[in-house]
Amino acid sequence: MFSRIIYEDWQLIFPIVALLVAATIFATASWRTLRMKKTQVDHLARLPLDED
């Protein structure tokens, strides 16, 4: 099915860049979560939630 698609070598940069951006965002969020102080975790746990 995809054999009819003309796929040039320079077009490979788009999925590679997208993967790198997504991996960087995920790694940054994970790093910040793991490095969070106990007081900040307790504060975020006590935030009011919408209870219906």
C-alpha angles and dihedrals in degrees: 000000000000094000090089092059113098104225115185124201093243090058091067089077093074098061091040092053091045091051092048092049092049092046091049092051091047093047092048093049091047093048093049091047094050093046095049115127120244092243092055091048090052091048092051091047091055096051112124115259126203105260115187 
